[in-house]
Amino acid sequence: MNLKETLELLTAGEFICLQNYPDAYHFLHSEDNEDVVRKSLLPFGLDLKVTDGYESYYCVYKTIDSARDARKLRSQFEKIRDTIAPVVEFITLIMRAENKDLALVPGDSIKFAVLLNTITESPGLQTELKRIGKQQRLFASGKSNPDLKDRLQSLLDGMVKEKYLSLSNSEARVYSVTGKMSYFHQCLAFICEHEEIEYDTGAEAESQEGFAF
């Protein structure tokens, strides 16, 4: 992975983490490379950010000084907002299935076969999985009469599509939670603290600079 490829990923709005882009992640994990990338983004009015714990790198606007920038930021924020419910539903289901008190974090593994077996043995989890598939468009199955296996696969496929999960072993169908999950937790905490988000340009918009574009 080189500077050009890393910049292309960042400016395309990708979250660079160990699970999704290991080469770019290791490239950025060098302090010298991180400085070069940050300087390369400056002419575009962008800055390099990293989540707590250095799980994921992403781009943000340094300043929001045009209506176009504000619209792009609003679009990204609305996308995050619209994925909150399905992602929270997914996290809750996994926590119940694994009997865990802690939310998913980057690096956690989810094994399809183990999860399917757990849900199969629990009528309550089956009902929850069916409800999530019906209520959340992200997890909707393309089949007219999906069975339990289809519903679970659609759930995992939706999380992979949004890059919160990565298929780390296709043969065994083992998934890894990506660094983007850390960004999701930060956004969720921010939203809980702010009932209304303004997208004005100028100084008032500086409070939004922690959000990816």
Secondary structure, 3 states (H helix, E strand, C coil): CCHHHHHHHHHCCCCEECCCCHHHHHHHCCHHHHHHHHHHHHHHCEEEEECCCCCEEEEEECCCCCHHHHHHHHHHHHHHHHHHHHHHHHHHHHHHHHCCCCCCCCCCEEEHHHHHHHHHCCHHHHHHHHHHHHHCHHHCCCCCCCCHHHHHHHHHHHHHHCCCEEEEECCCCEEEECCHHHHHHHHHHHHHHCCCCCCCCHHHHHHHCCCEC
